Amino acid sequence: MSIENKNTDDIKEIIELVYISAFLKNEKPLSLLLLAPPENSKTSLILEKTTKFCHYSTDLSFQGVIKMLQEKNKILHIVIPDFLKITSKKTSTKNNLVSLLNAFLDEGIFQINLGNKETIDLKGRAGGVVTATTDYSFYQNRRNWKGLGFLSRFIVVSWRYKPETIQEIFNTINLEKNTARKKSILINYKKTEVKSKPEINAKLNEISDNSLRKLKNLQVLLKCLALKNGRNYTTDADIKRLKELNQFMNTDFKEI
Amino acid sequence: MNEDLLKTPVVKGQLIKWIIDDKLSISEIAGKLWDIHLIDITIEELQEYTKTLLLSNGYEV
């Protein structure tokens, strides 16, 4: 379960913006990796909102993802609550899944060559992945994950609860407030082309950590903020807000 | 780094598409393999691998 405070609102907003990226015309949906210790609300934050483009996947298999993409042609975000579901599989299974996700996150999945001249054509299906894992598994596996290729395409967001925050959650549970998970709130927008002027985009350079991929992700997040605020163009207010949100877009595990 | 991914159905499909449909050069394909999958392979190895792949899928080389 999660608590309501300014900092979790910031994390919730980043997740919402990533989901909103599916509504942008001419942009690829963003991908997100949440990092936090166990019982720090990762899953509940991921599941708090959803869109018609999301597919929630707990049992992730190569064949399962292909079948899902064949059957559901609208899906732009694959939501995987536990990133270890991908990486803890045996090598051949993991390789199949990683190559599939690499293609999904990049230029899209086209032909899949199953051997004996048998192919499946997903006609360039592409999208984003929203996932989470613990601080421990991140530190244990980050070198391997970096080597897989697809992690560099993710916006990484990390945090950890302060003891006072954990106490606050304990108190809520002790008060027996209704802590059952609520149904996900459906986000919906019209597919929109959002414009951003070069002089506005340039203001993101200083928070891009000299990473071209991060800069591109920030530019898309900026457009998502504009769309969330009912505009099809970005403003300085969006820059200001994104700079506030950027405090969590790293692996610093800021205490909240 | 990720050479094992070459044997996966997705990468095999991508290679056939890039060669047959998109008519990319072998060096462009090597660049794409690195960008998308972090597969580090020499041009000679890639030429050899794609030749075998195309033949086993009924294409003339």
Contacts between the chains, C-beta under 8 A, distances in Angstrom:
chain1	res1	chain2	res2	distance
A	91	B	4	7.2
A	95	B	4	5.3
A	95	B	5	5.5
A	95	B	7	7.5
A	95	B	8	5.3
A	96	B	8	5.0
A	96	B	9	6.7
A	96	B	10	7.2
A	98	B	2	7.9
A	98	B	5	6.8
A	98	B	37	8.0
A	99	B	5	4.7
A	99	B	8	4.1
A	99	B	9	8.0
A	99	B	10	4.2
A	99	B	11	5.2
A	99	B	37	6.2
A	100	B	8	7.8
A	100	B	10	5.0
A	102	B	5	7.7
A	102	B	10	7.8
A	102	B	36	5.3
A	102	B	37	5.1
A	103	B	10	5.3
A	103	B	14	6.6
A	103	B	36	6.7
A	106	B	35	7.4
A	106	B	36	4.6
A	107	B	32	7.9
A	107	B	36	6.9
A	109	B	10	6.5
A	110	B	13	6.3
A	110	B	14	6.7
A	110	B	17	5.0
A	111	B	13	3.5
A	111	B	14	7.4
A	111	B	16	6.2
A	111	B	17	5.4
A	112	B	9	4.7
A	112	B	10	5.5
A	112	B	13	4.7
A	113	B	9	5.1
A	113	B	12	3.8
A	113	B	13	4.2
A	113	B	16	6.2
A	113	B	57	6.9
A	114	B	9	5.3
A	115	B	9	7.5
A	117	B	57	5.9
A	117	B	58	5.8
A	119	B	13	6.3
A	147	B	1	5.5
A	147	B	2	6.8
A	147	B	38	6.6
A	148	B	2	7.0
A	148	B	38	7.3
A	149	B	2	6.2
A	149	B	36	7.1
A	149	B	37	5.3
A	149	B	38	3.8
